[in-house]
Amino acid sequence: MDLAPPTSTFRPGGSDAVTWLCAFLVLLLALPSSLVVTQLGGVGAPANLVGLVAFLWWCWHHLHRTSSLDLGPQPVRWAVFALLTAVLLSYIWAMMRPMPADQISPADGSMLRLVSLLGVTLVAHDGIRSTERMHVLVRFLILGGTAMAALAMFQFVTGQLWIDRISIPGLTQSADLSLDARQGLSRPSATATSPIEFAALISMILPVAIMNARTQIGRGVRHLLFPAMMVIAVVLSLSRTGILCLVVGLVFIAPALPRLWLAVGGVLAAVMVVVMGLTVPGLVGTVRGLFVSFAEDPSVQSRTASYDLAMDFFQRSPWLGSGLGTFLPKYWILDNMLLQFTIEAGILGILAMLGLFVTAVVVVRRAGRLFPEGRDRDLTAGIMGGIAAGATSFAFFDALSFPQAACCVFLLIGMSGAYWRIAKREVPVLPVLSATGQRRSVA
């Protein structure tokens, strides 16, 4: 992986960071999310192990590099280290106090999982060195999401999970796999642990696929087919979380789309609803019921009933929290990562987490403004929509416990920072005269 500037000869293994990230995506999405190395417990998912290696490699490289890597401030990297600092302080604070024995191992594992996610972010941030290499990674991301969507549709049609038949030496299933159902309809999950994780993951990739299709439409209809398959798969998952995240992602990219695309998209969505309603009896009514009668849904009632308990835990250590991973399922299953993170990492931790999301969105939006009209400006809008969808998912399920969804949002955050660096380096800066006659530079 080569994180060094283009003039550097530092190329271990003869491959750059994008090659490594593409291999990571294949590993992340092709393997069932529930497969783990048993001896390593909660951090035994292959994606977590690769992320830890990435973080260590990134640290090693920055200790040994001899040339400058950056051009100007790097807000995303600052936000990453603000989050890491806040979580480390929370971890140290937790270990300095008496702690129940069953909280120690989860705290260690959760800390390592977050470091793994940040490793993916940092390698993407510093390792994607050009728009051409970014396009390669985007292509792998979209193809991975499309393959996941195709598998999910196959699961729905056949009524079988299929991935429960996969056996890989050295890896074991961390959970009993089965095809979920709601109102008599199968809920596919592809290789994800649950339909919620699957739908959240696809909702992050969808905005990128749509914005990529806008500039690639001349190369074949398949570029429109990919996002269409993803939308269908999210609906088939019957996940309220996934549909909400999908809507948020679409709202964020809507301003970047021509009015004609919005109008055609609205018509196609209406046609899709009619066709799916006719071909899958009960599907439209079930999706409608997710939102019309959500107050009577047991999962929603469980979430709202947890607020008093959550406040009690929060008040015990409001600023630094109780330590990541210490709010165990035996206390309550919150299904709200933002609330759980507030309890475990305190006010400093949740502010750092929200700050990372906001920073990534703002940075990639500004990077997009530096590019001329074309593919890269569109892709920055797609990445912004994907990050917004991923951040939304944190409010509706414990996203950090699911490797596919968590890795995807942190990868997109790294890609946002990479686009900022690329835009600052590649977009020409032209001298112009200001209103006062003085020379200034604009991109």
N, C-alpha and C positions, 0 to 999 in steps of 0.2 A: 504493500500500500504506500503510495507516494503522496504525502501531504506537503511536500516541499514545493517551492515555486517551480515553474516550468523549466528554469535553467538548471535546476539541481539534478544530479545523477543518482539521487537516493531513490532506488526502486527495488526494495526487497522482494524477492520472488518474481520480479519482472511484471508486476501488476500494480495498477493504481487503486486508489480508494474506491472509485466507482465500481471497478470489477469486484472488489471485496463486498461492497454494499449490495450489488446485484446477487452475488452468491448468498449473502445473508438473507435477502428477500426470498430466494428459492427455499432456503432452509426454514425460514419463518412460516411461509404459507403452504409449502408442500407437505411438511410433517404435521400430523395431528397435534394440536396445541397441548393435548393432555399427556403426550409422551415425555417422560423425564428420565434422567439418570437417578435411579432410586437412592443411591448412597448419598446424594447431595441434597435431598429433601426439596424444600421450597424453591431453591435456586437451580434445580437440576434441569430445567427446560433448556434445550440446546441453544435457543435464541439468547437466553440469559447468559450462558457461558460465553458465547461469541461476543456479546456486548461487554462483558468484563474484560476479555482479551483486548477488545477495541480501546477501552478506557486506559488500560495499562500501556498499550502500544502508543496511544496518543501522548501520554505523559512521557514515555521514553523518547519519543521523537522530539518533543519540545525541550527536553533537557539537552539534546545533542545537536539540534539544528544550529547552523552558523549564519543563516541569512534571514532577513525579515520576511515574514509570512503575510503581513497585513498591509492594508492601505487605509489608514484612518481608524476611527473607533469601531469596535465590534460589539454592538449592544446585545446581540443574542448570546455571545460567549459570556459577557458580563452577567446576564440574567441566569445563565446556567450555573455559574459559580456562586451567585447569590443564593440560588436554591440549594446547591450542595452545601454551602456554609450553614444555612439555616437548619438543614436536616442533620448535619454533623453535630451542631450545638444541641439539638434536640436529643440525638442519640447519646451524647456524652452526659447530658443532664439526666437522662433516664438511667444510665448505667451507674451513676453516682448515688442513686437512691435505692432503697429496698424495692425489689421487683419480684413478683411471683415467678416461680421457676418455669412455668409454662409460657411465659412471655419472652424469655431471653432468646430462645432459638428463632421465633418469629421476628423479633426485632433485628437480629443479625441478618436473617434472610431478606427482610424488606429493605434494609440498608444496601445490601449487595445488589438487589434487583434495581433499585433506583440508580446506583452507580453504573450498572450495566446499560440502562436506558440512556443515561447522560453520555456514556461512551459512544453509543450510536450517533447521538446528536453531534458530538464534537468531531467525530470522524467525517460525518457528512458536511459539517460546517467548514472544516479546514481542508478536506480532501477533494471536494468537487472543484476543479480548477478552471473549467471553461463551460460555456453554454452547450457545446457539443457533448461533453461528458454528462452534463445535467440531462440532456435529452435522452441519453442512453438509460439513465436511471429511471426517468419518468416512464419510458417505454416498458421497462421491466415491472414497474409498480402497477401500471395499467393492465398489462398482460396477467400479472398475478391476481389482481382483483377480478378480472374477467374469468379466469380459470376457477376462482373461488365461486363466482356467481353461477357458472355453468354446472359445477359440482352440486351446488345447492339446489338448482332447478332439477337436476337428475335425482337427487335425494327426495325431493318433493313428489316427483312423478312416480318413482318406484316405491316410495314408502319405506326405504331402507337407508341406513346410515352409511354403509360400505366401509368407512374408514376404521370401524371397529375390527376389521379383518386384517389390518396392517400390523405386522410384527417386525420389529427391528432389534437385532441383538444389542444388548447393553441398555436398552430403553424399555421402560414399563409404563403402563397406563396409570396415571395418578387419580383417575376417577372412572366410575362406571359409565360407559358410553351408551346412550340410547337416543332415539329420535323423539324429541319432545312433540307434544300436540297441544292445540288450543281449539276448543269448540269443535273437536273432531277432525281438525286439519293438521297435517304434519307441519312441523316447524324446522326447516333445514338449517344446518349450521356449517356446512362444508367441513373444513378441517379445524374450525374453531371449537372452543370448549362448549360454547352455548350459542343459541340463536342471537342473544343480545350482543355478545362479543362480535359475532359474524356481521350483524347488521351495522354495528358501530364502525367496524373496520371498513366495510364497503362504503359507508356514508362519507368517510374521509377520503377515499380514493376517487369517488364519483366526481367531485368538482374538478379534480385534475384531469380526469378523462374527458369531461365535457369541454373544458377550455383547450385541451390538446386537439380535440376533434375539430374545433373551429378553424384551425389553420391547416389541418391535415385532411379536410374533407375531399380535396381534389385527388387524393391518393387512394380512395376507395371508400365504399360504404361501411366497411368494417369499423372505421373509427367512430361512426355513429352507433353501430351495433353494440360496441363495448359498453358505453354508458347506459344504453337501453336495457341490456341484460342485468346490469347492476341495480337499476331501479326495480326491475321485476323481482330480483332476488331479495332485496330489502323488504318489499311488500310481502313476499311469500314467507319471510321469517316471522311475520306477525309480532314484531317487536316495536313497542311504543317508543322505546329509546332510539332505535334505529331510524324510525320514520321522522322523529323530531330532529335528530342530527342531520338527516338528509335535507329537511326543509331549511335548517340553519345554513348548511353549506350552499344550497341553491340561492338563498337570500344574499349571501356574501358575494357570489359571483354574478348575480343578476345585473348590477350596474356596468359590468364589463362586457355584457352581451348586447348585440344589436337588437333593436325592437322586433325585427323580423324573426330572429331566433326565439325570442321570448314568446311571440305569438304562436309560432309553429310548435314550440315546446308545450305550450298550454293546450293546443289542439291534440297533439299526440298523447299527452297525459290523459285527456278526457277519453280518447279512443282506447287507450290502454286499460282504463278503469272499466269501460264497457266490455271489452274483449275478455278481460280476466274475470269479470263478474259472470259472463256467460259460460266460460269454459271451466271455472272452478266455483260451483255453487256454494254459497255461504261465505266466500272470501271477502267480498266487499262489506257485507254486514258485520263480519268479525272485526275487520279493520276499523269500521265506523264505531263499533262498540268499545274499542280500545280508548277512544277519546270522549265519546258521549257519556258512557257510564264508568269513567275512570275512578270516580270517588268510591264506587262499590267494589273496585278491584282489590283483592286481598294483598297484592304486592304494594299497591299505593297506600293502603291502610297501614301496612307494616312500616312503610317509610315514615308516614306522618306520626305514627305512634312512638317513633324512636326519638323525637326531638327533646323531650324532657330528660330522658336518660343521657342523651348526647350532651346536653347542657351541664348535667351533673359531672360528667367526666371532664368536660372542657374547663370547668371552673377549678378543678384540682391543680391545673398547671396551664393557665391561659396563654402565656407567652411562648413557651418552648414545647408544650405538649408532653405527652407521656412516652413518646418514642414511636417511630414507624413500626407497624405490625403488632403493637401491644393491645389494640382494641380487638379482642378475639371474638370469633363468631358466637362463643358461648354467652357473651354479654348481649349481643344483638347483631343481626345482619342488616346493616344500614342501607346497602345498595345506593350509596351516595358518596363518591370518592372525595368530593370537596368537603363534606361534613366530616368524614372519617379523617381526612388529612388535617383538618383544623384541630381535631381532638389529639391526633398523634404528633403533629409537628407544631402545633400552636399558631398563634397569630403571625409570628415571623415566618413560619413555614408556608402557611396558606397565602400570605401576601407575596412571598417569593414565587410560589407556583403560579398564581394568577399573573404576576408580573412577567413570568416567562412566556405565558400564552399571549399577553397583550403585546409584549416586545416583539415577538415573532410575527404577529399579524401586522403591526405598524411597520416593521423593518421591510417585510416582503412587499408591502403595499408601496412603500417609498422606492424600493428597488424597481418595481414595475414602472414607476413614473420616469425612471432614468432610461429605460429601453424605448426604442422607437416602436411604432405599431408593428405587431408581428407575434411570432410564436412565444418569445420569452416574456413579453408583457402579458400575454394570455396565461402562460403557465404560472406566473407570479400570482395572478388572481385566483387560479385554481388551487395553488398551495395555501393561499390565505383562507379560501373556503374550507379546505381540508382541515386546517388547524382549528378553525372556528367550530367545525363539526366535532372534532376530537375533544376540544375543550368542553363542549356541551355535554358530551357523553359522560364526563366526570361527575356531572350532577345527577346522573340516573343509574349508575352502577359502579361497582368498585373496580374501575378500569385498570389500576396498577396491578391487580391480581391476575390479569389476563394478558399473556405476553403478546399476542398478535395485535390487539387494539393498542396497547401501551407502546409497543415498538413502533407502530405506524405513526402515531401522533408525534413521538419524539424524533422520528426520522424526518417528518415534514418540517419540524422546527429547525432541525439542522439544515435542511434544504433552503429554508427561508434565509438563514444567515449566509449560506453559500451564495445565494443569488445577490445578496447585498454586496458581498465582497467582489463578485464577478462584475456587477454593474459599475461599481466604483472604479474598477480597473479597466474594463473593456469599453465602456461608453465614452466616446470622445468628448472632451471638454473644450468648448469654443469661447474665445475672448469676445466680449461685446461691450458696447458703451452703455453706461447707466444713464439715468435721466440727468445727472449732473455732469456728464461728459467724462467720468472716470471709468477706467477699464475694470471689468469684473468678469468672472468666469461662470458659465452655466453649462449644465450637461444637456 
